[in-house]
Amino acid sequence: MTDDRIRVEQTVTAWRRIETWLEEYAPRSHRRLPPPASEEEIRTVERELDLVIPADVRAFYRIHNGTGPDVDFEWSTWDGPLPIPEDAWDPEQDPSGYILPEGGIGPLEKVTYWFDGPAGYEREEEPQQRYLAFVASDPDGLYGLFADCTPGEGYGGLGSYAEADVPTPGPWPSFAAYLTAVADALHDGRGVGTDTDVPGVLHQSLHWDDPRSPSAQAWAPIRG
């Protein structure tokens, strides 16, 4: 079995476990997952950005075109910190698509837009570099995770990017490995790696937070 095939199977397995958790504990996040992207949509992004999306990232997009609807990745949907007062909560403004500790997986049209953001910081100096910013913690894609699509040894690895900072490789050798860690953390009720944020639920949506944080007062952690 090839490395790509192994990563695809790991991605599918990990995502199935994540969806099982969402269905039980965070039904709003679960029901707002979008339909899959088509193979032609994926290939269009590859042509436009002149890169080859790693097999595990591609496998996710063939399940869902992101982790939430397009509106979750527009600035107009979110302009306040957690918690949202119960009497002021607007279900249309709850960004339920940000279900990963680092944010949300954007729909392919946003990934194309984010490509020219911070993850492309060194592209002028290194024209062969191809970083695909596809996990964002803000709607404008200024912070999040990228998949290294540069041909060579680091291809397929994950790194982090932030506005005005140089993108840096991360501890995850692949998206499949990262999703597996997220699935494990959800089912164990703990943070991913050394992160102190643990999974919890706010208005039927998954949110990661530190139980010691004042912002977590309207948020209920889910223990494994």
N, C-alpha and C positions, 0 to 999 in steps of 0.2 A: 504494500500500500504506500502511495507517495505521501510526502509531507503535506502537500496541499489537501489531499483527501482526508488525512488524519485531522487536519485543522478544521476542515468543513464539518466533519462528524462531531468534533468537539464543540463547534459553534452551535450546531443544531441541537445537540444534547443539552448544552448549557442554557440556551435560550428556551427550550422546552421547560426546564426547571424554573427559570425566571417567570415564564408565563403562568406556570402552575401556582407560584407564590402570588403573583398579581391577581389571578382569578379568585383566590381565597381571601386575601387580605386587602387588596387595593383595586376593587372592581372598576373604579372610574379610570384608572390608568390602563387597566386591561382592555376595557371596551373602546378606548379612544386610540388604540393601536391602529395604524393605517394599513391598507392592503399592500401586497407585495409590489415591488418595482418590477417592471418587465425587463427581459434581457436586452431589448433594444434601448430602454432608458439607461441601463447601466453602460452599454456600449457607447451611447451618445456622450455620456460624461467622460468616458475614457478618451474618446476622440477629441472632445473639446479641451480637456486638460492635458492631453498627450501623456498618458500614464496607463498602467495596468493595475486595476484595483486588486489587492490581495484576495486570494480565494475565500478566506474566512469572512472578510468584510463583504465580499460579493454574496456569499451564502446568506448573510443576515438580510441584505437588501432583497433577496429573493423570497424572504419570509415577510418582511415589513419594510416599507419605504420610510424608515425612521421610527422613532419611539413615541411619536405623537403627531397630531394633525399639524398642517402647515401653520395654522394660526398660533400655535405654541412657540413658533420660532420667529415671531414678529414682535417688535417692541411694544405695540399697542396692547398686548395681552398681559403685561406684567409691569407694575411700577411701584410695588411696595414690598417691604420685607415680611418674612414670616414672623408671627402667625397672622393669618387673616381673621379678623373678628367674625364670629359666627353670623352676626346680624348684617355684616357688610360683604359676606362672601358672594361672589358672582361666579357661578360654575363655568361661565364662558371665559373668565379671566384666570382660572386656575391652571397653571402651566403643568399639566399632568404628564407631559411628554418628557420632562427632565427626570428620568427614573434611575439614572446611573449616578454614582457618587460624584462624578465629574460633570454631570449635566445630562444632555439628551443627544441621541443620534439624529442628526438633521435629515430631512428629506433630500433627495438628490439635487433638487433645484437650489437648495440652500448650500449644499456642499460645493456646488459650482461657484456660488457667490463668495463663500468663505475662502476659496482657494487663493485669492489674492490678498488675504489678510496676514496676520502675524506668522502663520505657519510657513509662509513663503518668504520669510525674512531674508534669507541668504541666496535667493534664487539668482539674483543678478551676478553675484560672485561665483556661484556654482550652478551654471545653467543646466546641468544634468539632474540637479536635485528635484525630487518630486515628493512633496509632503501633502497628503490628503487630510485636511482638517474636516473631520466628520462627526466628532463628539464636541459639543459646545456647552459651556455653562451660562452663556448669555445669548440673546437672540441675534446679535451682530457677529457672533463667531470670533470674538476677540480673545477668548480664553477656552482652553479645552485640550483635547487629545488629537493627535494626528497619526495616520498610518504612513510608514515610510514606503513610498512606491518607487524609490530610486533603485534601479537595477544594481545588484551586488549583494554583499554579505548582510547588510542590514535590512534588506527588503522584507516587508511584512511586520517589522517591529513597531511598537507604539511608543510615542513620545508625547511630551506636553509642550504647549505653546501659550504665550501670553503677550498682550500688547506691549510693545517696546522691549521685549526680552528675546533673546536668541532661543529658538526652539531647541529642546534638549531631549535626548533619548530617555525613555523611562524604564522601569523594571520589568515591563511586560514584553516578552519576546514575540507575542502575537496577540491579535484581537481575541482569538479563541481562548488563550490563556487568561486574558483579562475577564472575559465573560464567565469563564469557569470560576474564577475567584469571586466575582459578583454573585453568582448563583450560590456558591458555598456560604458567603456572608449572609445572604438573605435567609437561607434555611437554618443557619446557625444563630441568627440574631446578633451579629457582630459586625465590626467594621471590616473593610477590605484592607488587607495587609496591616499596617500600623495606624491606619486612619481611625480617629476616635468617633467619627460619625457612624451611626448605626441605622439600620432601616426602621422606618416607622410610617405611620399613616396619618394624613391630615385631609379631612374631607374626602375620604375614600381614595386618595391618591398617595402613591409612594413618595416619601421624602426622606432623605438622609440627613441626620442632625446629631449633634452631641447632646445626650440627655442632660448634661450639666449646663447647657446654654439657656439663657433666659428666653431666647427665641423659640425654644422647644415647648413652651408651656401649653400650647394648644395642640400639640403633636403627641401621638402615642407610640412609643417604640414597640416593636414586635419582637419578642424573644423566641429563639429557637428552642 
